[in-house]
Amino acid sequence: MGRRRDAVTCGGCLVSAVGAAGAVFAWGTSDRTQRHLGYAFENNGMDLGVVCTELPFVFLGGAVGPAAVWALGAWLLGRRRRSDLHS
């Protein structure tokens, strides 16, 4: 049981890290973010406050969302296995 739990935990952490990295990448390459970071003509409209206000939420959402789905799937599979053992 210990190895299976370690594998599930490691998988959840991996999914969380990939989700966070993917969310930050998608946020950073969006047209809206590019405009705020000054990649327009001569840095017109540069607003670095977006990094302090949006980036933490993007990172947390990217990390928590996939991890929550992973945990729900692991819980449902574990519940199904327990019901199969009792049958």
C-alpha positions in Angstrom: 0.0 0.0 0.0 2.9 2.4 0.8 4.4 2.2 -2.7 1.0 2.8 -4.4 0.4 5.8 -2.2 3.9 7.2 -2.9 3.2 6.8 -6.7 -0.1 8.6 -6.4 1.4 11.4 -4.4 4.4 11.8 -6.8 2.0 11.8 -9.8 -0.1 14.5 -8.2 2.9 16.7 -7.6 4.1 16.1 -11.2 0.7 17.0 -12.6 0.6 20.1 -10.4 4.0 21.3 -11.5 3.2 20.7 -15.2 -0.1 22.5 -14.8 1.5 25.5 -13.1 4.3 25.8 -15.7 1.7 25.4 -18.5 -0.6 28.1 -17.0 2.3 30.5 -16.6 3.5 29.9 -20.2 0.0 30.3 -21.6 -0.5 33.5 -19.6 2.9 34.9 -20.6 2.3 34.3 -24.3 -1.2 35.7 -24.5 -1.7 38.9 -26.5 -3.3 40.6 -23.5 -0.2 39.9 -21.3 2.2 40.9 -24.1 0.5 44.3 -24.3 0.7 44.8 -20.5 4.3 43.9 -20.4 5.2 46.5 -23.1 5.7 44.4 -26.2 3.7 47.0 -28.1 5.1 49.8 -30.1 7.8 51.7 -28.0 6.5 50.1 -24.8 3.3 52.1 -24.9 0.9 51.0 -22.2 3.5 49.1 -20.1 2.0 47.9 -16.8 4.2 45.7 -14.7 1.5 45.7 -11.9 -0.1 42.8 -13.9 2.8 40.6 -12.8 2.1 41.2 -9.2 -1.7 40.9 -9.5 -2.4 38.3 -12.1 0.7 36.0 -12.1 0.2 34.5 -8.6 -3.4 33.6 -9.4 -2.4 32.1 -12.7 0.3 30.1 -11.0 -2.0 28.9 -8.2 -4.8 28.1 -10.5 -2.5 26.1 -12.8 -1.1 24.2 -9.8 -4.3 23.6 -7.9 -6.7 22.7 -10.8 -4.8 19.7 -12.2 -3.9 18.5 -8.7 -7.6 18.6 -7.6 -8.6 16.6 -10.7 -5.8 14.1 -10.0 -6.9 13.8 -6.4 -10.6 13.3 -7.4 -9.6 10.6 -9.9 -7.4 8.8 -7.3 -10.2 9.0 -4.7 -12.7 7.6 -7.1 -10.4 4.7 -8.2 -9.6 3.9 -4.6 -13.2 3.9 -3.7 -14.0 1.6 -6.6 -11.2 -0.8 -5.7 -12.5 -0.9 -2.1 -16.0 -1.7 -3.2 -14.7 -4.5 -5.5 -12.8 -6.0 -2.6 -15.9 -6.0 -0.4 -18.1 -7.7 -3.1 
